[in-house]
């Protein structure tokens, strides 16, 4: 993500407005520039919060994947990797049952999705439900890296 470029464009727009406002009163421009300097850290933090919210959105839409927010060269980046660990323990047996009643249209969608992924319907449903349950359980993650603002 190019947060630095976006923040630079925002600052340039504010500075242009300050120059216009300060043409009649240089004190206005001086105070405005001081406020902009004071707001820079908060603007950068807001950009990282937006990146974190984007990570949450992607995470919610990609069950079975890990979405991490990393900082690379001062910029937030999203890293998406498939979760390789199984959602159930290897020795756990598949003997619990749930009977679902669903419309034929949804059954067709599930069967197509399972076929497209090369899984049986049962495997696809178990993997999808486990991924969704896992994501809901750990829905709030934070940036774990340090960075300068």
C-alpha positions, 0 to 999 in steps of 0.5 A, a space after each residue: 500500500 502506498 500510504 506515504 504517497 497518499 499522505 503526501 498528496 493530502 498534505 500538499 492539498 492542505 498546504 495549497 489551501 493554507 497558502 490561499 488562506 494565508 495570502 491575506 493573513 500570514 499568521 493564518 498560514 503559520 498556524 495552519 502549517 503548525 497544525 498540519 505538522 502536529 497532525 502528521 503522526 495521527 494521519 499516519 496512524 489513521 492510514 495504518 488503522 485503515 490498512 488493519 481494517 482492510 486486513 480484517 475485511 480480506 480475512 473475513 472473506 478468505 476462510 482457510 487463509 492467514 492474513 497478516 499486516 506487515 510493515 515493509 520499508 515503512 509501508 503497510 503490506 498484507 501477506 496472505 497465506 493458506 493455513 496449512 494446519 488442520 482445524 481438527 486434530 489428526 486423531 479426531 474421528 468424523 463421527 459427529 453428524 449434523 443434518 441440514 435442510 437447505 434449498 436445492 440452489 444452495 446444495 448445488 452451489 456447495 456441490 459445485 464449490 466442492 467439485 471445483 476444489 477437488 474435495 468431497 462435499 463433506 470435506 469441503 463443508 467441514 473445511 469451510 465451516 472450520 475455517 469460518 469458525 476459526 476466523 470468527 474466534 480470532 477476528 481481532 488481530 493487531 500489528 505486531 511489528 514496530 515502526 516509526 511514525 
